[in-house]
Amino acid sequence: MAAQPDQPMTRTDEAETVRIMAERLRRLRKANGLSLRQLADATGTSASFLSQLERGLSGASTSTLIRIANSFGTSISELFACAEGGKDPVLRRHMRPTLPVTNGQRKMLLSRRPLTHFETYIAEFDMGGSSGDDAYTHGDSNEMILVLRGQVRLELGSDSHDLDEGDSVEYATSVPHRVVNIGDGTAEVLFMISPPTSTSKYVDEFRNKVGGAG
């Protein structure tokens, strides 16, 4: 039987693509705490145009979509990415996307892409390991850490907090912070951030542990 040629996109396919993009734009804007006017000012568009775009009533040029995506710290491809609802909702431990080990820390991404309402990571710290040599900030969101195992010290602004297993702290990501393992074994810490502050470029650095780097 002869192979069938590729079929052109139907109007139904086009409508679904527009729907996905419109929904993704609306979710990203709300997750970033932006009004239509604020996003319009940041992208050189108008609030009325963005409103129509989010309702699937209008299209946009590639350059405009790139500016919008950049304002969210993501890529244009993620604006059209299909929802992951059809994928296995379970992320197995051995499948966690992971960064290379630095400063005695192994950082793993738990949240599905694209990051919209929140982002979640687990970090394992070797004895004496830390989140880095210096305290750091990222955006102006809410972050909570929960110690799952071991003992860590959270340096938060001018304060310092020693945390045991089960302890948690919530703070603004705009406050300089650093985590260091002060226990005599491996420490495991859960990080939860809302709305997300990581850029698409940073998330791209995570690699699946199965058949890949990391």
Backbone as a chain_set.jsonl record, in Angstrom:
{"seq": "MAAQPDQPMTRTDEAETVRIMAERLRRLRKANGLSLRQLADATGTSASFLSQLERGLSGASTSTLIRIANSFGTSISELFACAEGGKDPVLRRHMRPTLPVTNGQRKMLLSRRPLTHFETYIAEFDMGGSSGDDAYTHGDSNEMILVLRGQVRLELGSDSHDLDEGDSVEYATSVPHRVVNIGDGTAEVLFMISPPTSTSKYVDEFRNKVGGAG", "coords": {"N": [[0.856, -1.193, 0.0], [0.632, 2.156, -0.882], [2.418, 4.875, 0.621], [0.813, 7.422, 2.431], [0.635, 10.834, 1.571], [1.783, 13.688, 3.541], [-0.753, 15.281, 5.324], [-2.347, 18.435, 4.915], [-2.681, 20.992, 7.446], [-5.785, 21.085, 9.041], [-8.769, 23.117, 9.416], [-9.775, 22.579, 11.893], [-7.503, 21.667, 13.247], [-6.015, 24.031, 13.202], [-7.615, 25.682, 14.756], [-7.417, 24.397, 17.227], [-4.717, 24.751, 17.778], [-4.615, 27.54, 18.045], [-6.27, 27.774, 20.269], [-4.772, 26.46, 22.274], [-2.504, 28.115, 22.388], [-3.688, 30.553, 23.181], [-4.741, 29.902, 25.706], [-2.377, 29.214, 27.023], [-0.97, 31.653, 26.989], [-2.656, 33.255, 28.595], [-2.507, 31.91, 31.061], [0.247, 32.118, 31.632], [0.545, 34.891, 31.846], [-1.083, 35.523, 34.071], [0.152, 33.95, 35.992], [2.512, 35.288, 36.256], [1.688, 37.544, 37.451], [0.807, 39.796, 36.011], [-1.039, 42.493, 34.628], [-3.2, 43.04, 31.776], [-2.591, 45.533, 30.727], [-0.035, 46.037, 31.784], [1.461, 43.987, 30.565], [1.104, 44.725, 27.939], [2.467, 47.186, 27.861], [5.036, 46.242, 28.279], [5.566, 44.82, 26.015], [5.086, 46.355, 23.811], [2.536, 46.411, 22.702], [-1.08, 46.492, 22.72], [-3.567, 46.604, 25.327], [-6.121, 45.824, 24.543], [-5.596, 44.365, 22.219], [-4.098, 42.209, 23.292], [-6.048, 41.093, 24.909], [-7.871, 40.102, 23.015], [-6.18, 38.261, 21.816], [-5.716, 36.431, 23.892], [-8.204, 35.341, 24.075], [-8.429, 33.939, 21.822], [-9.308, 35.233, 19.576], [-7.835, 36.679, 17.87], [-4.871, 36.769, 15.853], [-1.229, 36.804, 15.903], [1.869, 38.305, 14.946], [5.009, 36.623, 14.328], [7.195, 38.016, 15.431], [5.945, 39.543, 17.395], [4.957, 37.546, 19.088], [7.357, 36.473, 19.956], [8.363, 38.604, 21.463], [6.453, 38.645, 23.489], [6.809, 36.083, 24.608], [9.455, 36.342, 25.495], [9.106, 38.194, 27.515], [8.071, 36.646, 29.494], [10.154, 35.07, 30.08], [10.423, 32.76, 28.618], [10.192, 30.534, 25.748], [9.124, 30.893, 22.31], [8.266, 28.481, 21.287], [7.225, 27.132, 23.457], [4.862, 28.406, 23.841], [3.165, 27.221, 22.123], [3.22, 24.625, 22.833], [1.815, 21.444, 23.328], [-0.546, 20.473, 25.801], [0.436, 18.517, 28.671], [-1.248, 16.615, 29.563], [-1.873, 14.129, 28.491], [0.309, 12.588, 28.963], [2.165, 10.301, 31.082], [1.285, 10.943, 34.345], [2.9, 10.495, 36.482], [6.019, 11.134, 37.846], [8.822, 9.372, 37.954], [11.321, 8.635, 40.427], [13.899, 8.042, 39.396], [13.72, 9.273, 36.998], [13.902, 11.978, 37.218], [14.597, 15.199, 35.951], [17.836, 16.55, 36.023], [20.388, 18.725, 37.271], [23.942, 19.121, 36.651], [26.248, 18.173, 39.263], [27.126, 20.65, 41.592], [29.019, 22.512, 43.95], [28.627, 20.502, 45.829], [25.954, 19.926, 45.599], [23.039, 18.422, 44.288], [20.607, 19.146, 42.091], [17.217, 18.781, 41.304], [14.532, 18.908, 39.022], [11.081, 19.027, 39.564], [8.671, 20.044, 38.649], [6.406, 20.161, 35.865], [7.007, 21.191, 32.484], [5.475, 23.771, 30.469], [6.639, 26.054, 33.01], [4.246, 27.456, 35.013], [2.176, 28.239, 37.161], [3.6, 27.552, 39.469], [6.859, 26.424, 40.601], [8.852, 23.594, 41.35], [11.484, 22.066, 43.122], [13.852, 19.535, 44.086], [16.633, 19.31, 46.154], [19.662, 17.699, 46.818], [22.12, 17.677, 49.258], [25.507, 17.139, 49.787], [27.647, 16.393, 52.633], [28.553, 19.444, 54.008], [27.927, 20.631, 51.629], [26.383, 23.152, 49.517], [24.074, 25.708, 48.32], [25.545, 27.406, 46.879], [28.45, 29.576, 46.773], [27.822, 32.153, 47.517], [25.07, 34.127, 48.784], [21.945, 34.488, 47.029], [19.516, 36.045, 44.82], [16.307, 35.889, 43.164], [14.059, 37.159, 41.138], [10.814, 38.307, 42.323], [9.124, 36.669, 44.041], [7.237, 34.242, 45.994], [8.821, 31.93, 48.106], [9.227, 28.684, 49.442], [10.971, 26.524, 51.594], [11.41, 23.146, 52.506], [12.688, 20.901, 54.758], [13.52, 17.726, 54.043], [15.209, 15.738, 54.794], [17.948, 15.354, 57.041], [20.048, 18.093, 58.233], [20.073, 21.572, 57.78], [21.347, 24.886, 57.168], [19.78, 27.917, 56.737], [20.648, 30.821, 55.3], [19.389, 33.899, 55.421], [18.959, 36.938, 54.234], [20.104, 39.114, 56.67], [19.825, 37.294, 58.639], [20.009, 33.983, 60.138], [19.049, 30.607, 60.003], [18.811, 27.527, 61.581], [17.798, 24.421, 60.5], [15.903, 21.481, 60.996], [14.933, 18.115, 60.048], [11.745, 18.171, 58.596], [11.246, 20.818, 59.212], [10.3, 24.071, 57.975], [10.534, 27.064, 55.95], [9.297, 30.163, 54.833], [9.743, 32.728, 52.428], [10.573, 35.81, 50.676], [11.712, 35.757, 47.331], [13.293, 37.825, 46.593], [14.902, 38.444, 48.665], [18.221, 38.023, 49.68], [19.506, 34.729, 49.788], [20.747, 31.565, 51.012], [21.551, 28.137, 51.167], [22.988, 25.677, 53.242], [24.447, 22.55, 54.028], [24.625, 21.441, 57.256], [24.737, 19.163, 58.656], [25.749, 15.748, 59.538], [25.473, 14.046, 57.449], [23.902, 13.25, 54.27], [21.754, 15.835, 53.125], [18.389, 16.64, 52.284], [16.342, 18.767, 50.492], [13.286, 20.411, 49.793], [12.232, 22.735, 47.404], [9.892, 25.256, 46.764], [8.361, 27.505, 44.602], [6.449, 30.34, 43.843], [4.93, 32.931, 41.99], [6.606, 31.212, 39.211], [10.149, 31.786, 38.835], [12.223, 30.99, 37.293], [13.916, 31.053, 34.166], [13.25, 29.991, 30.766], [15.643, 29.235, 29.601], [17.21, 28.5, 31.799], [15.775, 26.291, 32.787], [16.131, 24.611, 30.638], [18.649, 23.656, 31.105], [18.442, 21.481, 32.711], [18.646, 17.978, 32.581], [17.29, 14.88, 31.58], [17.729, 12.035, 33.604], [17.738, 9.484, 32.6], [19.322, 7.932, 30.11], [20.612, 10.268, 29.396], [22.587, 13.269, 29.924], [23.692, 14.222, 33.242]], "CA": [[0.0, 0.0, 0.0], [1.461, 3.348, -1.008], [2.394, 5.763, 1.777], [-0.03, 8.591, 2.235], [1.364, 12.088, 1.745], [1.407, 14.456, 4.719], [-1.985, 16.028, 5.136], [-2.255, 19.813, 5.388], [-3.398, 21.269, 8.686], [-7.182, 21.408, 8.835], [-9.248, 24.241, 10.214], [-9.909, 22.078, 13.267], [-6.154, 21.687, 13.814], [-5.63, 25.419, 13.409], [-8.395, 26.187, 15.883], [-6.862, 23.815, 18.441], [-3.434, 25.422, 18.0], [-4.933, 28.872, 18.559], [-6.821, 27.599, 21.623], [-3.671, 26.129, 23.172], [-1.694, 29.308, 22.57], [-4.452, 31.539, 23.94], [-4.798, 29.446, 27.094], [-1.027, 29.295, 27.576], [-0.668, 33.068, 27.218], [-3.438, 33.73, 29.736], [-1.962, 31.301, 32.276], [1.558, 32.691, 31.903], [0.392, 36.282, 32.297], [-1.614, 35.523, 35.435], [1.17, 33.365, 36.872], [3.532, 36.306, 36.466], [1.067, 38.667, 38.144], [0.748, 40.96, 35.137], [-2.309, 42.884, 34.023], [-3.096, 43.193, 30.326], [-1.926, 46.806, 30.47], [1.392, 45.89, 32.094], [2.074, 43.173, 29.522], [1.09, 45.533, 26.715], [3.558, 48.157, 27.968], [6.313, 45.535, 28.202], [5.742, 44.191, 24.7], [4.794, 47.295, 22.735], [1.237, 46.113, 22.1], [-2.162, 47.15, 23.442], [-4.34, 45.711, 26.195], [-7.248, 45.269, 23.776], [-5.038, 43.33, 21.339], [-3.759, 41.046, 24.103], [-7.306, 40.49, 25.348], [-8.37, 39.306, 21.89], [-5.242, 37.159, 21.614], [-5.945, 35.452, 24.948], [-9.514, 34.698, 23.842], [-8.367, 33.23, 20.552], [-10.048, 35.989, 18.573], [-6.886, 37.388, 17.02], [-3.556, 36.177, 15.724], [-0.124, 37.723, 16.16], [3.057, 38.023, 14.151], [6.058, 35.892, 15.036], [7.994, 38.95, 16.226], [5.159, 39.914, 18.569], [4.927, 36.393, 19.985], [8.687, 36.362, 20.549], [8.452, 39.622, 22.523], [5.61, 38.201, 24.596], [7.479, 34.944, 25.239], [10.636, 36.85, 26.197], [8.681, 38.887, 28.729], [7.811, 35.607, 30.484], [11.359, 34.276, 30.252], [10.236, 31.457, 27.995], [10.427, 30.543, 24.309], [7.902, 30.885, 21.509], [7.817, 27.098, 21.096], [6.434, 26.702, 24.606], [3.525, 28.986, 23.749], [2.356, 26.322, 21.305], [3.402, 23.248, 23.29], [0.582, 20.777, 23.735], [-0.638, 20.15, 27.222], [1.026, 17.234, 28.98], [-2.249, 15.802, 30.222], [-1.904, 12.775, 27.966], [1.497, 11.869, 29.38], [2.115, 9.684, 32.394], [1.378, 12.006, 35.339], [3.844, 10.114, 37.532], [7.44, 11.34, 37.588], [9.582, 8.42, 38.763], [12.513, 9.22, 41.023], [15.057, 7.897, 38.526], [13.489, 10.039, 35.775], [13.931, 13.408, 37.512], [15.592, 16.014, 35.247], [18.834, 16.902, 37.031], [21.542, 19.536, 36.916], [25.231, 18.571, 37.09], [26.563, 18.463, 40.664], [27.983, 21.802, 41.869], [29.075, 22.864, 45.368], [28.096, 19.407, 46.624], [24.489, 19.956, 45.49], [22.369, 17.84, 43.13], [19.307, 19.808, 42.023], [16.32, 18.064, 40.409], [13.289, 19.604, 38.702], [9.882, 18.204, 39.7], [7.547, 20.651, 37.934], [6.291, 19.941, 34.422], [7.1, 22.363, 31.642], [6.127, 25.0, 30.885], [6.361, 26.476, 34.37], [3.218, 28.5, 34.965], [1.724, 28.738, 38.462], [4.626, 27.338, 40.493], [7.952, 25.526, 40.224], [9.273, 22.794, 42.5], [12.754, 21.367, 42.971], [14.451, 18.854, 45.225], [18.094, 19.394, 46.136], [20.386, 16.86, 47.756], [23.382, 18.307, 49.611], [26.508, 16.342, 50.478], [28.149, 17.052, 53.842], [29.219, 20.694, 53.692], [27.454, 21.156, 50.355], [25.558, 24.351, 49.628], [23.444, 26.192, 47.091], [26.521, 28.27, 46.215], [29.36, 30.275, 47.685], [27.211, 33.409, 47.95], [23.615, 34.223, 48.783], [21.465, 34.946, 45.729], [18.104, 36.412, 44.708], [15.731, 35.589, 41.852], [12.701, 37.676, 40.983], [10.109, 38.817, 43.504], [8.052, 35.698, 44.25], [7.25, 33.577, 47.299], [9.525, 30.649, 48.092], [9.219, 27.923, 50.685], [11.814, 25.336, 51.609], [11.025, 22.132, 53.483], [13.774, 19.944, 54.939], [13.018, 16.354, 54.001], [16.174, 14.852, 55.45], [19.176, 15.983, 57.481], [20.051, 19.407, 58.867], [20.639, 22.625, 56.936], [21.271, 26.273, 57.639], [19.293, 28.872, 55.748], [21.09, 32.194, 55.486], [18.303, 34.686, 54.833], [19.27, 38.327, 54.542], [21.069, 39.21, 57.769], [19.487, 36.265, 59.62], [20.427, 32.611, 59.874], [18.121, 29.675, 60.639], [19.191, 26.115, 61.525], [16.57, 23.673, 60.261], [15.954, 20.033, 61.083], [13.967, 17.399, 59.219], [10.356, 18.568, 58.827], [11.138, 22.267, 59.369], [10.115, 24.815, 56.727], [10.603, 28.523, 56.033], [8.781, 30.856, 53.646], [10.374, 34.042, 52.308], [10.529, 36.415, 49.346], [12.902, 35.412, 46.552], [14.09, 39.037, 46.433], [15.808, 38.51, 49.815], [19.371, 37.138, 49.457], [19.413, 33.509, 50.584], [21.718, 30.507, 50.73], [21.329, 26.929, 51.966], [24.198, 24.878, 53.41], [24.271, 21.351, 54.839], [25.421, 21.505, 58.485], [24.632, 17.881, 59.324], [26.828, 14.78, 59.337], [25.08, 13.149, 56.37], [23.251, 13.934, 53.145], [20.523, 16.572, 53.4], [17.479, 16.73, 51.142], [15.487, 19.942, 50.696], [12.291, 20.703, 48.76], [12.05, 24.159, 47.123], [8.653, 25.562, 46.064], [8.385, 28.913, 44.244], [5.249, 30.777, 43.137], [4.978, 32.324, 40.662], [7.956, 30.79, 38.819], [11.148, 32.815, 38.524], [13.235, 30.431, 36.397], [13.733, 31.284, 32.743], [13.264, 28.786, 29.932], [17.042, 28.865, 29.393], [17.675, 27.794, 32.992], [15.111, 24.989, 32.825], [16.746, 23.794, 29.587], [19.899, 23.078, 31.598], [18.135, 20.21, 33.348], [18.651, 16.867, 31.66], [16.715, 13.661, 32.119], [18.782, 11.147, 34.071], [17.69, 8.242, 31.873], [19.858, 8.056, 28.759], [21.112, 11.608, 29.097], [23.559, 13.824, 30.861], [23.16, 14.582, 34.55]], "C": [[0.89, 1.24, 0.0], [1.309, 4.23, 0.219], [1.56, 6.984, 1.452], [0.797, 9.853, 2.432], [0.898, 12.808, 3.002], [0.179, 15.294, 4.403], [-1.806, 17.459, 5.645], [-3.07, 19.992, 6.659], [-4.827, 21.693, 8.367], [-7.573, 22.61, 9.684], [-9.422, 23.835, 11.669], [-8.557, 22.095, 13.965], [-5.726, 23.116, 14.13], [-6.344, 26.002, 14.628], [-7.842, 25.662, 17.207], [-5.521, 24.465, 18.787], [-3.649, 26.802, 18.605], [-5.442, 28.774, 19.992], [-5.717, 27.335, 22.634], [-2.825, 27.362, 23.45], [-2.403, 30.341, 23.427], [-4.497, 31.17, 25.419], [-3.433, 29.575, 27.773], [-0.647, 30.739, 27.889], [-1.39, 33.592, 28.457], [-2.868, 33.198, 31.049], [-0.609, 31.902, 32.64], [1.45, 34.117, 32.436], [-0.086, 36.325, 33.746], [-0.596, 34.965, 36.42], [2.261, 34.369, 37.188], [2.974, 37.571, 37.108], [0.966, 39.931, 37.335], [-0.678, 41.237, 34.684], [-2.11, 42.961, 32.521], [-2.347, 44.469, 29.974], [-0.429, 46.696, 30.716], [2.111, 45.074, 31.02], [2.136, 43.942, 28.207], [2.243, 46.534, 26.723], [4.913, 47.48, 27.78], [6.607, 44.989, 26.812], [5.432, 45.108, 23.539], [3.516, 46.983, 21.994], [0.164, 46.896, 22.851], [-2.926, 46.124, 24.276], [-5.492, 45.059, 25.429], [-6.769, 44.162, 22.84], [-4.741, 42.067, 22.127], [-5.012, 40.326, 24.6], [-7.887, 39.605, 24.253], [-7.483, 38.088, 21.646], [-5.479, 36.054, 22.636], [-7.29, 34.744, 24.805], [-9.557, 33.961, 22.515], [-9.089, 33.929, 19.429], [-9.136, 36.711, 17.601], [-5.589, 36.607, 16.954], [-2.489, 37.213, 16.017], [1.056, 37.325, 15.292], [4.077, 37.278, 15.003], [6.866, 36.82, 15.93], [7.264, 39.367, 17.5], [5.132, 38.771, 19.577], [6.279, 36.194, 20.661], [8.837, 37.371, 21.686], [7.633, 39.208, 23.736], [6.282, 37.047, 25.353], [8.68, 35.417, 26.051], [10.253, 37.537, 27.504], [8.369, 37.903, 29.848], [9.058, 34.76, 30.762], [11.237, 32.891, 29.664], [10.49, 31.584, 26.495], [9.102, 30.473, 23.566], [7.368, 29.468, 21.32], [6.949, 26.634, 22.243], [5.047, 27.334, 24.615], [2.591, 28.065, 22.978], [2.469, 24.876, 21.751], [2.076, 22.67, 23.741], [0.621, 20.492, 25.224], [-0.123, 18.74, 27.463], [0.024, 16.286, 29.639], [-2.274, 14.367, 29.742], [-0.702, 11.953, 28.368], [1.284, 11.244, 30.749], [2.268, 10.77, 33.454], [2.403, 11.715, 36.433], [5.276, 10.376, 37.069], [8.222, 10.416, 38.518], [10.874, 9.054, 39.248], [13.706, 9.169, 40.069], [14.925, 8.681, 37.223], [13.617, 11.551, 35.996], [14.988, 14.143, 36.667], [16.53, 16.64, 36.273], [19.943, 17.774, 36.459], [22.822, 18.809, 37.297], [25.516, 18.993, 38.528], [27.507, 19.663, 40.753], [27.906, 22.124, 43.354], [28.504, 21.765, 46.259], [26.59, 19.342, 46.621], [24.043, 19.292, 44.196], [20.943, 18.387, 43.119], [18.452, 19.161, 40.948], [15.008, 18.828, 40.251], [12.116, 18.642, 38.802], [8.716, 18.735, 38.881], [7.586, 20.323, 36.444], [6.444, 21.26, 33.684], [5.813, 22.522, 30.831], [5.751, 25.372, 32.311], [5.37, 27.623, 34.326], [2.883, 29.026, 36.357], [2.777, 28.585, 39.556], [5.729, 26.472, 39.904], [8.466, 24.848, 41.486], [10.548, 22.047, 42.178], [13.055, 20.567, 44.241], [15.956, 18.975, 45.062], [18.657, 18.472, 47.203], [21.757, 17.493, 47.985], [24.293, 17.301, 50.308], [26.923, 17.07, 51.751], [28.937, 18.3, 53.45], [28.788, 21.314, 52.381], [26.528, 22.344, 50.551], [24.938, 24.699, 48.29], [24.375, 27.123, 46.318], [27.384, 28.97, 47.234], [28.735, 31.537, 48.26], [25.693, 33.29, 47.969], [23.162, 34.801, 47.444], [19.991, 35.324, 45.821], [17.62, 36.0, 43.326], [14.284, 36.05, 41.823], [12.134, 38.223, 42.28], [8.877, 37.941, 43.738], [8.1, 35.183, 45.685], [7.944, 32.234, 47.161], [9.404, 29.988, 49.457], [10.199, 26.771, 50.546], [11.347, 24.436, 52.742], [12.154, 21.116, 53.565], [13.18, 18.536, 55.019], [13.922, 15.383, 54.754], [17.399, 15.647, 55.861], [18.969, 17.322, 58.165], [20.706, 20.426, 57.933], [20.55, 23.965, 57.643], [20.806, 27.139, 56.488], [19.792, 30.25, 56.135], [20.12, 33.07, 54.707], [18.487, 36.151, 55.204], [20.36, 38.385, 55.593], [20.833, 38.153, 58.839], [20.0, 34.899, 59.192], [19.519, 31.673, 60.655], [18.627, 28.246, 60.459], [17.922, 25.275, 61.496], [16.821, 22.178, 60.344], [14.915, 19.421, 60.16], [12.544, 17.78, 59.599], [10.16, 20.055, 59.006], [10.992, 22.939, 58.0], [10.202, 26.302, 56.998], [10.064, 29.095, 54.735], [9.367, 32.263, 53.621], [10.215, 34.545, 50.884], [11.823, 36.092, 48.611], [13.8, 36.628, 46.308], [15.051, 39.242, 47.602], [16.985, 37.565, 49.561], [19.303, 35.913, 50.372], [20.412, 32.47, 50.108], [21.426, 29.345, 51.665], [22.627, 26.142, 52.031], [23.902, 23.701, 54.344], [25.2, 21.426, 56.055], [25.379, 20.188, 59.243], [25.809, 16.969, 59.008], [26.475, 13.736, 58.285], [24.458, 13.945, 55.245], [21.972, 14.626, 53.606], [19.702, 16.664, 52.125], [16.457, 17.825, 51.425], [14.558, 20.127, 49.506], [12.143, 22.209, 48.645], [10.758, 24.343, 46.332], [8.574, 27.068, 45.847], [7.131, 29.265, 43.455], [5.15, 32.298, 43.178], [6.412, 31.993, 40.273], [8.878, 31.974, 38.534], [12.198, 32.299, 37.541], [12.906, 30.737, 34.943], [13.743, 29.957, 31.999], [14.694, 28.302, 29.725], [17.568, 28.086, 30.582], [17.068, 26.401, 33.051], [15.702, 24.047, 31.779], [18.036, 23.125, 30.051], [19.673, 21.748, 32.318], [18.077, 19.119, 32.289], [18.085, 15.637, 32.338], [17.834, 12.673, 32.456], [18.823, 9.824, 33.306], [18.176, 8.466, 30.454], [20.366, 9.415, 28.399], [22.11, 12.053, 30.121], [22.9, 14.14, 32.195], [22.977, 13.381, 35.397]], "O": [[1.808, 1.343, 0.813], [0.225, 4.332, 0.793], [1.6, 7.509, 0.339], [1.585, 9.928, 3.375], [-0.215, 12.591, 3.481], [0.091, 15.93, 3.353], [-1.185, 17.675, 6.686], [-4.018, 19.252, 6.92], [-5.05, 22.559, 7.52], [-6.819, 23.058, 10.547], [-9.239, 24.65, 12.573], [-8.459, 22.485, 15.128], [-5.151, 23.384, 15.184], [-5.747, 26.724, 15.426], [-7.801, 26.393, 18.196], [-5.227, 24.7, 19.959], [-2.963, 27.193, 19.55], [-5.086, 29.596, 20.836], [-5.715, 27.91, 23.723], [-2.467, 27.632, 24.596], [-1.789, 30.944, 24.307], [-4.312, 32.027, 26.283], [-3.335, 29.983, 28.93], [-0.066, 31.016, 28.938], [-0.795, 34.295, 29.274], [-2.757, 33.935, 32.029], [-0.34, 32.167, 33.812], [2.169, 34.503, 33.358], [0.449, 37.082, 34.555], [-0.489, 35.446, 37.549], [2.869, 34.317, 38.257], [3.694, 38.553, 37.289], [1.03, 41.029, 37.887], [-1.433, 40.31, 34.39], [-0.976, 42.95, 32.042], [-1.557, 44.487, 29.029], [0.365, 47.212, 29.929], [3.221, 45.413, 30.61], [3.103, 43.824, 27.454], [2.919, 46.712, 25.71], [5.829, 48.061, 27.197], [7.761, 44.727, 26.472], [5.508, 44.684, 22.386], [3.406, 47.25, 20.797], [0.477, 47.863, 23.545], [-2.93, 44.932, 23.968], [-5.801, 43.886, 25.639], [-7.443, 43.145, 22.68], [-5.087, 40.969, 21.691], [-5.033, 39.099, 24.699], [-8.342, 38.493, 24.522], [-7.977, 37.012, 21.309], [-5.449, 34.872, 22.292], [-7.485, 33.663, 25.36], [-10.593, 33.422, 22.127], [-9.451, 33.301, 18.434], [-9.601, 37.29, 16.62], [-5.246, 35.874, 17.881], [-2.798, 38.36, 16.341], [1.223, 36.156, 14.946], [4.018, 37.298, 16.232], [7.191, 36.462, 17.062], [7.881, 39.527, 18.554], [5.268, 38.996, 20.779], [6.334, 35.787, 21.821], [9.37, 37.042, 22.745], [8.061, 39.394, 24.875], [6.319, 37.04, 26.584], [8.901, 34.947, 27.167], [10.993, 37.468, 28.486], [8.395, 38.273, 31.022], [9.019, 33.842, 31.582], [11.866, 31.948, 30.143], [10.95, 32.625, 26.027], [8.088, 30.048, 24.119], [6.158, 29.269, 21.206], [6.034, 25.834, 22.045], [4.153, 26.858, 25.315], [1.374, 28.117, 23.154], [1.886, 23.988, 21.129], [1.309, 23.322, 24.449], [1.682, 20.298, 25.817], [-0.222, 17.873, 26.594], [0.414, 15.266, 30.208], [-2.653, 13.471, 30.496], [-0.681, 10.743, 28.144], [0.358, 11.6, 31.478], [3.286, 11.462, 33.468], [2.735, 12.599, 37.222], [5.69, 9.89, 36.017], [8.279, 10.647, 39.726], [11.454, 9.903, 38.571], [14.443, 10.147, 39.947], [15.87, 8.759, 36.437], [13.455, 12.324, 35.051], [16.154, 13.748, 36.67], [16.079, 17.195, 37.275], [20.379, 17.59, 35.323], [22.796, 17.956, 38.185], [25.072, 20.056, 38.962], [28.544, 19.703, 40.091], [26.837, 22.018, 43.954], [27.956, 22.053, 47.323], [25.992, 18.771, 47.534], [24.597, 19.563, 43.13], [20.165, 18.12, 44.034], [18.895, 19.003, 39.811], [14.447, 19.33, 41.225], [12.138, 17.567, 38.202], [7.857, 17.96, 38.458], [8.656, 20.222, 35.843], [6.062, 22.315, 34.19], [5.137, 21.537, 30.535], [4.658, 25.04, 32.771], [5.617, 28.642, 33.682], [3.267, 30.144, 36.7], [2.838, 29.404, 40.473], [5.562, 25.864, 38.847], [8.509, 25.455, 42.556], [10.686, 21.467, 41.101], [12.57, 20.891, 45.325], [16.492, 18.769, 43.973], [18.193, 18.462, 48.343], [22.471, 17.807, 47.032], [23.902, 16.684, 51.298], [26.588, 18.241, 51.931], [29.875, 18.225, 52.657], [29.232, 22.412, 52.044], [25.955, 22.523, 51.626], [25.228, 24.078, 47.267], [24.033, 27.578, 45.226], [27.083, 28.958, 48.427], [29.078, 31.949, 49.368], [25.109, 32.464, 47.267], [23.916, 35.526, 46.795], [19.305, 34.967, 46.779], [18.425, 35.786, 42.419], [13.401, 35.418, 42.403], [12.869, 38.558, 43.209], [7.741, 38.407, 43.646], [8.911, 35.641, 46.49], [7.688, 31.488, 46.216], [9.471, 30.651, 50.492], [10.254, 26.117, 49.505], [10.939, 24.911, 53.802], [12.537, 20.531, 52.551], [12.437, 18.209, 55.945], [13.477, 14.36, 55.275], [17.848, 16.52, 55.119], [17.87, 17.647, 58.615], [21.767, 20.167, 57.366], [19.78, 24.146, 58.587], [21.372, 27.096, 55.395], [19.408, 30.789, 57.173], [20.043, 32.99, 53.482], [18.212, 36.559, 56.332], [21.418, 37.777, 55.432], [21.552, 38.11, 59.837], [20.376, 34.69, 58.039], [19.245, 31.908, 61.831], [18.848, 27.798, 59.334], [17.068, 25.405, 62.373], [17.819, 21.671, 59.832], [14.109, 20.134, 59.561], [12.171, 17.724, 60.771], [9.025, 20.53, 58.96], [11.497, 22.438, 56.995], [9.977, 26.756, 58.12], [10.342, 28.569, 53.658], [9.476, 32.915, 54.66], [9.781, 33.811, 49.997], [12.905, 36.146, 49.196], [14.939, 36.478, 45.866], [15.92, 40.113, 47.544], [16.758, 36.396, 49.251], [19.071, 36.038, 51.575], [20.861, 32.49, 48.962], [21.09, 29.553, 52.831], [23.295, 25.953, 51.015], [23.186, 23.852, 55.334], [26.421, 21.468, 55.903], [25.917, 20.09, 60.346], [26.744, 17.357, 58.307], [27.09, 12.671, 58.227], [24.482, 15.176, 55.261], [21.201, 14.066, 54.385], [20.247, 16.753, 51.025], [15.792, 17.817, 52.46], [14.979, 20.016, 48.354], [11.953, 22.895, 49.648], [10.548, 23.658, 45.332], [8.704, 27.835, 46.801], [6.784, 28.568, 42.501], [5.267, 32.903, 44.244], [7.346, 32.444, 40.935], [8.442, 33.021, 38.057], [12.982, 33.086, 37.01], [11.744, 30.684, 34.54], [14.183, 28.935, 32.525], [14.94, 27.097, 29.679], [18.298, 27.11, 30.405], [17.77, 25.431, 33.335], [15.769, 22.837, 31.993], [18.47, 22.137, 29.458], [20.615, 20.978, 32.511], [17.514, 19.325, 31.214], [18.355, 15.374, 33.51], [18.772, 12.501, 31.678], [19.829, 9.116, 33.353], [17.499, 9.131, 29.671], [20.542, 9.713, 27.217], [22.441, 11.328, 31.058], [21.683, 14.305, 32.266], [22.534, 13.493, 36.54]]}, "num_chains": 1, "name": "protein.A"}
